[in-house]
Amino acid sequence: MVSTVADTAAAAILRMPRFESRLLSLLPRAVFLQPDCARLTLTRLLPYQIPSLRFLLFLSAHLPAADTAPVPAPERAAYSLPELDSFLFCLPPTLAADAVEILASRLGLHPSLPALNDVFRRVLRAARPDLVLRLFSAFASSPAFPGDEDTVACVVRACIATGRPVDGLQFLRDAALRGSPPSVYVATDIIGAFASEGNFAKVSETLHLMIAARCQPDSIVYHRIMHYLFARRKGREALRVFKEIKLRGYEIDRITYTTVLDGLCKMGLTGDAQKIWDEMVDKGMEPNEYAYCSFVYFYCQAGNFKRALKVYDEMLHKGFKESNVSCNILIAGFCAHGMVDEAGDIFDKMPAKGVERDVITYSTLIHGLCKVGKLAQAIGMYEQLLASGLEPTVATLTPLIDTLCNEGQVDAAVELIRLMQAKGLEPRFGSNNSIIHGFCMINRFDDAMAWLAGMLKNNLKPQKQTCNCLVESLSTSGRLDDALLVLSIMFKVGFVLRTCTWRILVDQLCTGNVPFSEKLDDILVSK
């Protein structure tokens, strides 16, 4: 009976373009919706990809979730699981994931472990780590659960991608207890996740797990740890890791030396950086352009341009060519110390040297010109950037917006913000506050209040100094209703008025105007 119903169902599905609306009326429901019958029907359909997939989706809507154990291995063999694997291999990642889940939850069937791992990998590449975790839960009823090293790797990476590295570490620990040591590559990924969020206690825990499971961390693991330590300005800790690498006998390559040297220079630890440099040279490793640029960057930021240019000339003497990276470092250094003429000289000579200017070059010089009040030249540089075919970034437009506001040219600043938004760029938080300050400077208080209202509507919290500026400007202009409104908003977000702002507000209120005084009393009492 079951076999006959399965044959009839498969034939109807293959014959009817829209079988979903008629299938249950053609077959005895009590028999057809039994898992055994559904499994037999599927075996008849598996050579045909689209009908098989549609049948599985049909089952997910009509067949309740299985509450029985998985189908035993001898019976699974009868259901042509090799064909099931081939079927899954042909499906797009998300459809394959849906099919695996329906097979497990409705029919108690599971693909082979290689096929399941293939689905896991493809779903991860499709940026759907949530599906990996969901499928792994459905896979829990499989005899192959919890999988092999590939399964562990996919699940851990899915935990990392969904912001749950602690769960990934626990999964690694469980796998190690089962006698499956973590792979170096997966452990490196999870260490990178912990290090990027500054959780170095978990980094240490993962390293200890690797060592206990006889999976020795390699130089790549330590390299990643040092990278994140330097990013968090933990130079001394990074140096300790570097020394540990050497004690463990790992071969230190030029990339690792350069990473350490660059991190130390950016932290101002040039003494330690020089020791790393000397050690690298003693081992016969020629410092690369990046290593030279690290020292140039430090000396430029410190204002020691004589030393910076000496290192720069030494780099060129060694045969390294100038690049936009090295030129940008010099331009940024000069601009940081207000030496925009020297920065402009480097900028002007770049084309003759065959060095291409990029958006960072323009943005750095625009910021430097704005910083010293040369707005007209900064706008000219911006126009030159547009003429070159480059697209401005947030870093390009922000200094122009702030400087235009300080110069009272608020409408031009608003146009730049609109331009940013049209390009899909999100203005920096401070730019909105600059607009409000600018409107206050030119006594356009209605526009300032409207801009504040727009910020609050978009859940943007104004800066405390912006609110103080508004209260002062509104108070001195006699707009006490608006001043008290801003005061109330300040209290709601946890700000307090500056002493001088309180004095200005109280002076304006102490004019015998009882209604305003009562409003202030109400605000103070309520807060």
ChimeraX attribute file (.defattr): number of C-alpha atoms within 10 A of each C-alpha:
attribute: neighborCount
match mode: 1-to-1
recipient: residues
	/A:1	9
	/A:2	15
	/A:3	13
	/A:4	11
	/A:5	20
	/A:6	23
	/A:7	18
	/A:8	16
	/A:9	25
	/A:10	20
	/A:11	14
	/A:12	17
	/A:13	20
	/A:14	16
	/A:15	10
	/A:16	11
	/A:17	9
	/A:18	12
	/A:19	18
	/A:20	14
	/A:21	8
	/A:22	12
	/A:23	18
	/A:24	15
	/A:25	8
	/A:26	12
	/A:27	16
	/A:28	11
	/A:29	12
	/A:30	8
	/A:31	15
	/A:32	24
	/A:33	17
	/A:34	14
	/A:35	18
	/A:36	17
	/A:37	20
	/A:38	23
	/A:39	22
	/A:40	22
	/A:41	26
	/A:42	25
	/A:43	19
	/A:44	18
	/A:45	22
	/A:46	22
	/A:47	14
	/A:48	12
	/A:49	15
	/A:50	14
	/A:51	18
	/A:52	23
	/A:53	21
	/A:54	16
	/A:55	19
	/A:56	23
	/A:57	16
	/A:58	16
	/A:59	20
	/A:60	19
	/A:61	11
	/A:62	12
	/A:63	18
	/A:64	14
	/A:65	17
	/A:66	15
	/A:67	10
	/A:68	11
	/A:69	11
	/A:70	18
	/A:71	19
	/A:72	12
	/A:73	10
	/A:74	8
	/A:75	9
	/A:76	16
	/A:77	11
	/A:78	11
	/A:79	19
	/A:80	15
	/A:81	17
	/A:82	13
	/A:83	15
	/A:84	23
	/A:85	19
	/A:86	15
	/A:87	21
	/A:88	23
	/A:89	16
	/A:90	11
	/A:91	16
	/A:92	13
	/A:93	22
	/A:94	17
	/A:95	15
	/A:96	22
	/A:97	23
	/A:98	17
	/A:99	21
	/A:100	23
	/A:101	24
	/A:102	25
	/A:103	24
	/A:104	23
	/A:105	21
	/A:106	22
	/A:107	27
	/A:108	25
	/A:109	25
	/A:110	26
	/A:111	24
	/A:112	15
	/A:113	20
	/A:114	14
	/A:115	19
	/A:116	25
	/A:117	22
	/A:118	20
	/A:119	27
	/A:120	29
	/A:121	23
	/A:122	20
	/A:123	23
	/A:124	21
	/A:125	11
	/A:126	12
	/A:127	12
	/A:128	19
	/A:129	23
	/A:130	15
	/A:131	20
	/A:132	26
	/A:133	19
	/A:134	14
	/A:135	21
	/A:136	21
	/A:137	14
	/A:138	19
	/A:139	25
	/A:140	14
	/A:141	19
	/A:142	21
	/A:143	15
	/A:144	13
	/A:145	14
	/A:146	17
	/A:147	18
	/A:148	14
	/A:149	16
	/A:150	18
	/A:151	21
	/A:152	23
	/A:153	23
	/A:154	25
	/A:155	27
	/A:156	28
	/A:157	25
	/A:158	26
	/A:159	22
	/A:160	22
	/A:161	18
	/A:162	13
	/A:163	12
	/A:164	16
	/A:165	22
	/A:166	16
	/A:167	15
	/A:168	24
	/A:169	24
	/A:170	13
	/A:171	18
	/A:172	27
	/A:173	19
	/A:174	15
	/A:175	19
	/A:176	17
	/A:177	11
	/A:178	10
	/A:179	10
	/A:180	15
	/A:181	21
	/A:182	26
	/A:183	17
	/A:184	15
	/A:185	14
	/A:186	20
	/A:187	26
	/A:188	22
	/A:189	18
	/A:190	26
	/A:191	26
	/A:192	24
	/A:193	22
	/A:194	23
	/A:195	23
	/A:196	17
	/A:197	10
	/A:198	15
	/A:199	13
	/A:200	17
	/A:201	11
	/A:202	18
	/A:203	21
	/A:204	15
	/A:205	12
	/A:206	23
	/A:207	20
	/A:208	15
	/A:209	20
	/A:210	21
	/A:211	12
	/A:212	12
	/A:213	17
	/A:214	12
	/A:215	16
	/A:216	16
	/A:217	20
	/A:218	15
	/A:219	19
	/A:220	13
	/A:221	19
	/A:222	20
	/A:223	23
	/A:224	18
	/A:225	25
	/A:226	25
	/A:227	22
	/A:228	22
	/A:229	22
	/A:230	21
	/A:231	16
	/A:232	13
	/A:233	15
	/A:234	16
	/A:235	24
	/A:236	14
	/A:237	14
	/A:238	22
	/A:239	18
	/A:240	11
	/A:241	17
	/A:242	20
	/A:243	11
	/A:244	13
	/A:245	18
	/A:246	12
	/A:247	9
	/A:248	11
	/A:249	9
	/A:250	11
	/A:251	11
	/A:252	15
	/A:253	11
	/A:254	17
	/A:255	14
	/A:256	19
	/A:257	20
	/A:258	22
	/A:259	18
	/A:260	24
	/A:261	25
	/A:262	25
	/A:263	25
	/A:264	27
	/A:265	23
	/A:266	20
	/A:267	15
	/A:268	17
	/A:269	16
	/A:270	20
	/A:271	11
	/A:272	17
	/A:273	24
	/A:274	15
	/A:275	12
	/A:276	17
	/A:277	21
	/A:278	14
	/A:279	13
	/A:280	19
	/A:281	13
	/A:282	10
	/A:283	10
	/A:284	9
	/A:285	14
	/A:286	13
	/A:287	18
	/A:288	14
	/A:289	20
	/A:290	17
	/A:291	22
	/A:292	23
	/A:293	22
	/A:294	23
	/A:295	24
	/A:296	26
	/A:297	23
	/A:298	24
	/A:299	23
	/A:300	24
	/A:301	21
	/A:302	14
	/A:303	15
	/A:304	13
	/A:305	18
	/A:306	11
	/A:307	15
	/A:308	23
	/A:309	15
	/A:310	11
	/A:311	17
	/A:312	22
	/A:313	13
	/A:314	13
	/A:315	21
	/A:316	13
	/A:317	10
	/A:318	12
	/A:319	9
	/A:320	14
	/A:321	13
	/A:322	16
	/A:323	16
	/A:324	17
	/A:325	18
	/A:326	19
	/A:327	22
	/A:328	23
	/A:329	22
	/A:330	26
	/A:331	26
	/A:332	24
	/A:333	28
	/A:334	23
	/A:335	26
	/A:336	20
	/A:337	15
	/A:338	16
	/A:339	16
	/A:340	24
	/A:341	15
	/A:342	15
	/A:343	24
	/A:344	16
	/A:345	11
	/A:346	16
	/A:347	21
	/A:348	12
	/A:349	12
	/A:350	16
	/A:351	11
	/A:352	8
	/A:353	11
	/A:354	12
	/A:355	17
	/A:356	14
	/A:357	20
	/A:358	15
	/A:359	17
	/A:360	17
	/A:361	20
	/A:362	23
	/A:363	26
	/A:364	21
	/A:365	27
	/A:366	28
	/A:367	25
	/A:368	27
	/A:369	27
	/A:370	23
	/A:371	20
	/A:372	13
	/A:373	14
	/A:374	15
	/A:375	19
	/A:376	11
	/A:377	14
	/A:378	23
	/A:379	17
	/A:380	12
	/A:381	17
	/A:382	20
	/A:383	11
	/A:384	13
	/A:385	21
	/A:386	13
	/A:387	10
	/A:388	12
	/A:389	9
	/A:390	13
	/A:391	12
	/A:392	18
	/A:393	16
	/A:394	14
	/A:395	17
	/A:396	21
	/A:397	23
	/A:398	24
	/A:399	22
	/A:400	25
	/A:401	27
	/A:402	23
	/A:403	23
	/A:404	23
	/A:405	26
	/A:406	18
	/A:407	14
	/A:408	17
	/A:409	18
	/A:410	25
	/A:411	15
	/A:412	14
	/A:413	25
	/A:414	17
	/A:415	12
	/A:416	18
	/A:417	23
	/A:418	14
	/A:419	14
	/A:420	18
	/A:421	12
	/A:422	10
	/A:423	12
	/A:424	9
	/A:425	14
	/A:426	12
	/A:427	20
	/A:428	13
	/A:429	14
	/A:430	14
	/A:431	20
	/A:432	25
	/A:433	23
	/A:434	22
	/A:435	28
	/A:436	25
	/A:437	25
	/A:438	26
	/A:439	23
	/A:440	25
	/A:441	20
	/A:442	13
	/A:443	14
	/A:444	13
	/A:445	21
	/A:446	12
	/A:447	15
	/A:448	20
	/A:449	20
	/A:450	12
	/A:451	17
	/A:452	23
	/A:453	13
	/A:454	13
	/A:455	16
	/A:456	13
	/A:457	10
	/A:458	9
	/A:459	9
	/A:460	13
	/A:461	15
	/A:462	19
	/A:463	15
	/A:464	17
	/A:465	15
	/A:466	19
	/A:467	23
	/A:468	23
	/A:469	18
	/A:470	25
	/A:471	27
	/A:472	23
	/A:473	22
	/A:474	22
	/A:475	23
	/A:476	14
	/A:477	13
	/A:478	13
	/A:479	15
	/A:480	19
	/A:481	14
	/A:482	17
	/A:483	23
	/A:484	19
	/A:485	15
	/A:486	19
	/A:487	22
	/A:488	19
	/A:489	15
	/A:490	20
	/A:491	15
	/A:492	11
	/A:493	11
	/A:494	10
	/A:495	16
	/A:496	16
	/A:497	19
	/A:498	13
	/A:499	10
	/A:500	11
	/A:501	18
	/A:502	16
	/A:503	13
	/A:504	15
	/A:505	24
	/A:506	14
	/A:507	12
	/A:508	19
	/A:509	19
	/A:510	11
	/A:511	10
	/A:512	9
	/A:513	10
	/A:514	11
	/A:515	10
	/A:516	17
	/A:517	16
	/A:518	12
	/A:519	14
	/A:520	20
	/A:521	11
	/A:522	12
	/A:523	15
	/A:524	12
	/A:525	8
	/A:526	9
	/A:527	9
